[in-house]
Structure formats: structure tokens, C-alpha cells
Amino acid sequence: MNPKLTKAVKIVVPLLIGVLLVWYSLAQISITTLVGYFKKADYTFIALGVVLGLLSHLSRAYRWRFQLEPMGYHVKLGNSIMAVFATYLINYTIPRAGEVARASILTNYEGVPFEKSIGTIVAERIADLLVMLGIILVTLLLQFDFIYGFLVERFNPLKIGIALAVLVVIAVFFLRFIKTSPSPLALKIKRFVNGLVEGALSIFKMKKKWAFIGHTLFIWTMYVLMFYVTSFALPETSNAPFAAILIGFIAASFSIAATNGGIGSYPEAIVLAFTLFNLPEDPSRAFGWIMWGSQTILIIIFGGLSLAYLPIYNRGKGTKKH
């Protein structure tokens, strides 16, 4: 496929999916009903959720400096914070373009080579992925009876067993193929997995590794608390079991990767999760829009201010030389 066409598809398709999901979501609940939920929401809890989200972003910016210091780059905290907020804002327009912009900001204003900056961003994404997998594992362990009961209720246990056995066999053959095959695809996957492992292990070789790990855990604790606290904004979701909160959080987190910043997909992911626990659709959908909307406003304000203030903050510097 033509590279320009491929790039255009990567930009346009997530936006189209987001627009369609926004249309679908708003077709499931009238604007009047949705506005009614926004009017009766307790904005104290929404504001607290926004503060927790803000703390997670500030912690991410501070954590980034731990990765850059061993390479000899002592980045100003202001530039790190503004680069992080700019990343989130830009990702609402072009998927993953924010990461490129984030690395470019440090190249322009702090003299950090682009490839090194990108490397640190990849490493931190690996750390985030590991924590996310940990949250999924803990949720599976805590809610094993519920998940097992849910699957048995809807699917034949024998079919579930056969499906699991087939998946295990496929996984074994896939791993053997990756390990022994000289094909370009196998080598590419092997390099990717090795890169993930190397990136994860590099965290433990960091000078301030425990501070990095501490901030990583803090960031994700704030994410979960942000989601949990905001659920108290509506009476209908304030009594949601913590299992629903965890599964809703996981579903919502994956939705952010599905469309730009979770546009359209975020509230629908929450509806899918919450209805598993027999929570009504309308308040679940309204909570999704409140949750997504409050955090999006945070990103738009701080991301916009960051992009505007970066040249002023670094006036007269140009590209810093080391």
C-alpha cells in the first residue's frame, strides 16, 4: 500500500470510528436525558476526579526526568509537564502523534536527541503496560467467581474448555514458530518481544528505579481513584460494586486506544462493563460522558496552555546544545 495512503488511513479511520460511536452513543440516550444527568451530577466528586487526574499527569512528567538523567539530560520540570500535556492534546487529533511531538519538544528546548527521548517514552509505555496487565490479573483473581459464572451462564462449559485447549495448542505452536522460524514476520515479532523485555529490565537498571516504580504505581492508583471517585457524581452509579469499577476502568482504558482519546468509545465501553453488573444503561452512559468530558476538558485547557506557553517559557533558547 502507498505510504501516504497508509498514513491517511491511520489518521482517518480512528476519527471516523470515533464519530460513528459518538453518533451511536447519542442515539441511545436523548440529549435532554443526558443533559439532565449532567445537571443533577455532584460536581464536587467530578472536581475531585479531575484533581486526581491532574496529579497523575504531573507525576508522569516528574517520572520522565528519572529516565533522562542517566543520559546526562537534566530537563526542566516545566518543559516536562508541558510536553506531557501537549502529548495528550495532540493525540486527540492524530493517533500516537503526541508521542512524536513530546520527544520533539525536548529536542527543541532541552537538546535531548529525538531517538533517545522516544526511547524513554517507549520504556515508560512498557512500564504502564505491565501495571495495566497487573490490574487485569488482580481483577480476574478477585472476580473469578463472577467471571466464571458469567461465562458458564452464557456459554456451554464444555465449549469453554475446548476453546481454552485450542488456544493453548495455538499458543504453543505460535511460540515454537516464533522461536525457530527464519521468516521476516517471526523475526519482527521476536525483536518486538525482546525489545519489550529489554525495556522492562532497563527500568531496574535505572539509578532512581524505586522512585520510578513508585511514581508508576502512584500514576495508576490515581487513574483508578479518579474513575472510582467520579462514579459518586451520579446517585445511580454511586453504589456500583468495586468489581464494576475495575472492569469499567479496564474497558475504558482500552477504549482510549480504539479511538483518538476515547472519543465515542469511552462511554460505550463503560456501558458494556456496567451492564454486566445490571446497572442501568442511561446513567452508565451518562457517567461515561461525564468521566470522559471532565478529563477531556482538563487536557484541552492544560494542553492548549502548554502549547501556547512553551515558546514563551523557552524564549531565546532555540535548540539547546550539550
C-alpha positions as CSV (number, residue, x, y, z in Angstrom):
1,M,0.0,0.0,0.0
2,N,1.1,3.5,-0.8
3,P,2.8,5.0,2.4
4,K,0.8,8.2,2.1
5,L,-2.4,6.3,1.8
6,T,-1.5,4.1,4.8
7,K,-0.8,7.2,6.8
8,A,-4.1,8.8,5.8
9,V,-6.0,5.6,6.7
10,K,-4.3,5.5,10.1
11,I,-5.5,9.1,10.7
12,V,-8.9,9.0,9.2
13,V,-10.2,5.5,10.3
14,P,-9.9,6.2,14.1
15,L,-11.6,9.6,13.6
16,L,-14.5,8.0,11.6
17,I,-14.9,5.3,14.2
18,G,-15.0,7.9,16.9
19,V,-17.6,10.0,15.1
20,L,-19.8,6.9,14.4
21,L,-19.5,5.9,18.1
22,V,-20.5,9.4,19.2
23,W,-23.5,9.2,16.9
24,Y,-24.4,5.7,18.2
25,S,-24.0,6.7,21.8
26,L,-26.1,9.8,21.5
27,A,-28.7,7.8,19.6
28,Q,-29.1,5.5,22.6
29,I,-29.9,8.4,25.0
30,S,-31.7,11.6,24.3
31,I,-29.8,14.8,24.6
32,T,-32.4,16.0,27.1
33,T,-31.9,13.0,29.3
34,L,-28.1,13.3,29.1
35,V,-28.2,17.0,30.0
36,G,-30.5,16.1,32.9
37,Y,-27.8,13.8,34.3
38,F,-25.2,16.5,33.9
39,K,-27.4,19.0,35.7
40,K,-28.0,16.7,38.7
41,A,-24.4,15.4,38.9
42,D,-22.5,16.3,42.1
43,Y,-19.6,18.4,40.7
44,T,-17.7,18.0,44.0
45,F,-16.8,14.5,43.0
46,I,-16.2,15.4,39.4
47,A,-13.8,18.1,40.5
48,L,-12.0,15.7,42.8
49,G,-11.7,13.2,39.9
50,V,-10.2,16.0,37.8
51,V,-7.7,16.8,40.6
52,L,-6.7,13.1,40.8
53,G,-6.2,13.0,37.0
54,L,-4.1,16.2,37.2
55,L,-1.9,14.6,39.9
56,S,-1.3,11.5,37.7
57,H,-0.2,13.7,34.7
58,L,2.1,15.7,36.9
59,S,3.6,12.5,38.3
60,R,4.1,11.2,34.8
61,A,6.0,14.4,33.9
62,Y,8.2,14.1,37.0
63,R,8.8,10.4,36.4
64,W,10.1,11.1,32.9
65,R,13.0,13.0,34.3
66,F,14.3,9.9,36.1
67,Q,14.8,8.2,32.7
68,L,16.6,11.2,31.1
69,E,19.0,12.0,34.0
70,P,21.2,8.8,33.5
71,M,21.8,10.0,29.9
72,G,23.1,13.4,31.2
73,Y,20.0,15.4,30.4
74,H,18.6,17.5,33.3
75,V,15.3,18.6,31.9
76,K,13.4,21.4,33.4
77,L,10.2,20.2,35.2
78,G,8.2,22.9,33.4
79,N,9.2,21.6,30.0
80,S,8.5,18.0,31.0
81,I,5.0,18.9,32.3
82,M,4.1,21.0,29.2
83,A,5.4,18.2,26.9
84,V,3.2,15.6,28.6
85,F,0.0,17.8,28.4
86,A,0.8,18.6,24.8
87,T,1.1,14.9,24.1
88,Y,-2.4,14.1,25.4
89,L,-4.0,17.0,23.5
90,I,-2.3,16.2,20.2
91,N,-3.3,12.5,20.5
92,Y,-6.9,13.7,20.2
93,T,-6.2,14.7,16.6
94,I,-3.7,12.2,15.2
95,P,-3.1,8.8,17.0
96,R,0.4,8.5,18.5
97,A,1.4,11.9,17.1
98,G,1.5,13.2,20.6
99,E,4.5,10.9,21.5
100,V,6.4,12.3,18.5
101,A,5.6,15.8,19.5
102,R,6.6,15.1,23.1
103,A,10.0,13.9,22.0
104,S,10.4,16.8,19.6
105,I,9.7,19.3,22.4
106,L,12.6,18.1,24.4
107,T,14.8,18.1,21.3
108,N,13.9,21.7,20.5
109,Y,14.1,23.1,24.0
110,E,16.3,20.8,26.0
111,G,18.7,19.4,23.4
112,V,17.7,15.8,24.0
113,P,18.3,13.7,20.8
114,F,15.0,12.7,19.4
115,E,15.8,9.0,19.3
116,K,16.8,9.0,23.0
117,S,13.6,10.8,24.0
118,I,11.5,8.4,22.0
119,G,13.3,5.5,23.7
120,T,12.4,6.7,27.1
121,I,8.7,7.1,26.1
122,V,8.7,3.6,24.8
123,A,10.2,2.3,28.1
124,E,7.6,4.2,30.2
125,R,4.8,2.7,28.0
126,I,6.2,-0.7,28.8
127,A,6.1,0.1,32.5
128,D,2.5,1.3,32.1
129,L,1.5,-1.9,30.2
130,L,2.9,-4.1,32.9
131,V,0.9,-2.2,35.6
132,M,-2.2,-2.5,33.4
133,L,-1.7,-6.2,33.0
134,G,-1.3,-6.4,36.8
135,I,-4.6,-4.6,37.3
136,I,-6.3,-7.1,34.8
137,L,-4.8,-10.1,36.7
138,V,-5.9,-8.8,40.1
139,T,-9.4,-8.2,38.7
140,L,-9.5,-11.7,37.3
141,L,-8.4,-13.2,40.6
142,L,-10.8,-11.1,42.7
143,Q,-13.7,-11.6,40.4
144,F,-13.0,-15.2,39.3
145,D,-16.4,-16.5,40.6
146,F,-18.3,-13.7,38.9
147,I,-16.4,-14.1,35.6
148,Y,-16.6,-17.8,35.6
149,G,-20.4,-17.7,36.5
150,F,-20.9,-15.1,33.7
151,L,-19.2,-17.3,31.1
152,V,-21.0,-20.5,32.3
153,E,-24.3,-18.7,32.2
154,R,-23.9,-17.6,28.6
155,F,-21.7,-20.4,27.2
156,N,-21.5,-24.2,27.4
157,P,-18.7,-25.1,29.9
158,L,-17.6,-27.9,27.6
159,K,-17.3,-25.4,24.7
160,I,-15.3,-23.0,27.0
161,G,-12.9,-25.9,27.9
162,I,-12.4,-26.9,24.3
163,A,-11.8,-23.2,23.3
164,L,-9.2,-22.8,26.1
165,A,-7.5,-26.1,25.0
166,V,-7.4,-24.9,21.4
167,L,-6.0,-21.5,22.5
168,V,-3.2,-23.3,24.5
169,V,-2.3,-25.5,21.5
170,I,-2.3,-22.5,19.1
171,A,-0.1,-20.6,21.6
172,V,2.4,-23.4,21.9
173,F,2.7,-23.8,18.1
174,F,2.9,-20.0,17.7
175,L,5.7,-19.7,20.3
176,R,7.6,-22.5,18.6
177,F,7.1,-20.8,15.2
178,I,8.4,-17.5,16.6
179,K,11.4,-19.2,18.2
180,T,12.5,-21.3,15.2
181,S,11.2,-19.7,12.1
182,P,13.6,-17.5,10.0
183,S,10.7,-15.7,8.3
184,P,10.7,-11.9,8.4
185,L,7.4,-11.8,10.4
186,A,8.7,-14.2,13.1
187,L,11.9,-12.2,13.4
188,K,10.0,-8.9,13.6
189,I,7.8,-10.3,16.4
190,K,10.8,-11.7,18.2
191,R,12.6,-8.3,18.0
192,F,9.4,-6.6,19.3
193,V,9.1,-9.0,22.3
194,N,12.8,-8.8,23.0
195,G,12.5,-5.0,23.0
196,L,9.7,-5.2,25.5
197,V,11.7,-7.4,27.8
198,E,14.8,-5.2,27.4
199,G,12.8,-2.1,28.0
200,A,11.2,-3.6,31.2
201,L,14.5,-4.8,32.5
202,S,16.1,-1.4,31.8
203,I,13.8,0.1,34.5
204,F,15.6,-1.9,37.2
205,K,19.0,-0.7,35.9
206,M,17.9,2.9,36.4
207,K,19.7,5.0,39.1
208,K,16.3,6.0,40.6
209,K,14.5,2.9,39.8
210,W,12.5,2.7,43.0
211,A,11.3,6.3,42.6
212,F,10.3,5.5,39.0
213,I,8.4,2.4,40.2
214,G,6.8,4.4,43.0
215,H,5.6,7.1,40.6
216,T,4.3,4.4,38.2
217,L,2.2,2.9,40.9
218,F,1.1,6.3,42.0
219,I,0.0,7.2,38.5
220,W,-2.2,4.2,38.1
221,T,-3.6,4.5,41.6
222,M,-4.7,8.0,40.7
223,Y,-6.2,6.7,37.5
224,V,-8.3,4.1,39.3
225,L,-9.3,6.5,42.1
226,M,-10.2,9.2,39.5
227,F,-12.6,6.7,38.0
228,Y,-13.9,5.5,41.3
229,V,-14.4,8.9,42.8
230,T,-16.2,10.3,39.8
231,S,-18.7,7.4,40.0
232,F,-20.2,9.1,43.1
233,A,-21.2,12.0,41.0
234,L,-24.4,10.2,40.0
235,P,-26.7,8.5,42.5
236,E,-27.3,5.6,40.1
237,T,-23.6,4.8,39.8
238,S,-22.6,5.7,43.4
239,N,-23.5,2.2,44.6
240,A,-21.7,0.4,41.8
241,P,-19.7,-2.6,43.2
242,F,-15.9,-2.1,43.1
243,A,-15.8,-5.1,40.6
244,A,-17.8,-3.0,38.2
245,I,-15.5,-0.1,38.8
246,L,-12.4,-2.2,38.0
247,I,-13.9,-3.8,34.9
248,G,-15.3,-0.5,33.7
249,F,-11.9,1.1,34.2
250,I,-10.1,-1.6,32.2
251,A,-12.7,-1.4,29.4
252,A,-12.5,2.4,29.3
253,S,-8.6,2.3,29.3
254,F,-8.6,0.1,26.2
255,S,-11.2,2.3,24.5
256,I,-8.7,5.2,24.5
257,A,-6.5,3.1,22.2
258,A,-9.5,2.3,19.9
259,T,-10.3,5.9,19.0
260,N,-8.5,9.2,19.5
261,G,-8.5,9.9,23.2
262,G,-11.5,7.5,23.6
263,I,-13.9,9.8,21.6
264,G,-17.2,8.0,21.4
265,S,-15.7,4.7,22.5
266,Y,-15.1,5.7,26.2
267,P,-18.8,5.9,27.3
268,E,-19.8,2.9,25.4
269,A,-17.1,0.8,26.9
270,I,-18.3,1.8,30.4
271,V,-21.9,0.8,29.4
272,L,-20.7,-2.6,28.3
273,A,-18.9,-3.1,31.6
274,F,-21.5,-1.7,33.9
275,T,-24.5,-3.6,32.4
276,L,-22.7,-6.8,33.2
277,F,-23.5,-5.9,36.8
278,N,-27.1,-5.0,36.0
279,L,-26.5,-1.3,36.2
280,P,-29.0,0.7,34.1
281,E,-27.8,1.9,30.7
282,D,-28.7,5.5,30.7
283,P,-26.9,6.5,33.9
284,S,-23.9,4.3,32.9
285,R,-23.7,6.1,29.6
286,A,-24.1,9.5,31.3
287,F,-21.3,8.6,33.7
288,G,-19.1,7.7,30.8
289,W,-19.7,11.0,29.2
290,I,-19.2,12.9,32.5
291,M,-16.0,11.0,33.1
292,W,-14.6,11.4,29.6
293,G,-15.8,15.0,29.3
294,S,-14.3,16.2,32.6
295,Q,-10.9,14.7,31.8
296,T,-11.0,15.9,28.2
297,I,-11.7,19.5,29.4
298,L,-8.6,19.2,31.7
299,I,-6.5,18.1,28.7
300,I,-7.8,20.8,26.4
301,I,-7.1,23.5,29.0
302,F,-3.7,22.4,30.1
303,G,-2.7,21.1,26.7
304,G,-3.7,24.3,25.0
305,L,-1.9,26.4,27.6
306,S,1.2,24.2,27.3
307,L,1.4,24.6,23.5
308,A,0.9,28.3,23.8
309,Y,3.3,28.9,26.7
310,L,6.2,26.6,25.7
311,P,7.8,29.1,23.2
312,I,7.4,31.9,25.9
313,Y,8.9,29.8,28.7
314,N,11.8,28.9,26.5
315,R,12.2,32.3,24.8
316,G,15.6,33.0,23.3
317,K,16.8,29.4,23.8
318,G,16.3,27.8,20.5
319,T,17.7,24.3,20.4
320,K,19.8,23.7,23.5
321,K,23.2,22.2,22.9
322,H,25.0,19.7,25.2
